[in-house]
Amino acid sequence: MEEKQKNYLSNVKHQLSNLRSFLSVLKLIDLDIGKVEPQDKILYIPSKFYLQSLVLELTIKIFYQLDLKKTHKRTHDIEALFKVLKLDTRNFITNEFNKNVQNDLSKFPKDLDIYKPKLEEALQNNADMVKNFKYTPKLRNGSIIQTPLLEVLHNEIKKRIEDLEGEHRGQASQLHKI
């Protein structure tokens, strides 16, 4: 494997490790929320939503690096980064987002008119949350990305990295045969 490819893959794996760490904290928050009194749950919610937004940003940036084979620019505009991802990656993320929204809506009576956010709106709202939450914490429709969706996206990233490593091992063994 070329040195440049090793560095690229090493960087992506490091970011995946960070993503895994943040997801672990989100799971702990979810467990703790289930154990506290209802009036105390409000203490967890701002941190949870901010961390979910941060994890979504990191997730989109990792997909960007995997798809474009280059480092993303330093930005919180994940909607712009999302738009340049490969079509199959955008479709995968969109489909998983829609499944997640549908799953959430299935918990409510069908006769309620519940707002259904579009992914683009969720991306923009999450970017706003990462940039502004420490100054003016506010939630809007489409702000919330649930932990189960982030776990699905994490697993897809992990699979793509494993596939890349397999390709590189295969190329290296072909070179040794020559």
Phi, psi and omega in degrees: 000135179297154180300320180298319179294321178299314180296317179300310181294322178298318179296315180296319179294324177296316178294324176297321177298318176297317179300315179300320179297312179298320178297322177299319179294319177300319179296320177296319177299315179301318178295316181295320180302323179292343184260347185265162177295147183308320182292340180269349181298330181299336179292330183273330192300312180302316180296318181297313182294320178297314181295321176299320179294318179296319179294320178297318179300313179298321179299312180297320180293326177290316176302320178303311181296321179293320182284316187262353178058035176208163180286140178287157174286157180285103182204157171258001181281077183288340176295318178294318178296318180301319184296337181260003175293159176301150182304316181295327178290314178300316179297318179299310181297316180298314180298317180293322176299312181297321176298318181297315178298314180299318178298317178297317181292332181293347180278352183249157176302141185294337183278355176282139177267089184261136180296133178247107181288151172268155183302317182302319178294318179296320178298315180295315180296323178291321176298317178299321181295316180297319182286322194244352189299325181290340180262311182223084182291117175209145178253146177230166174306134178086005182282332194265123172250122185281152181303318179302323176296316180298325178293320178297316180294321176301314181297324178293318177299313180302316179297317181294323177293316178299319177297317178299316179297321177296319177298316181294322177295319178297319177295320180295319181291328176294322179294323180292334180284337183285000000 
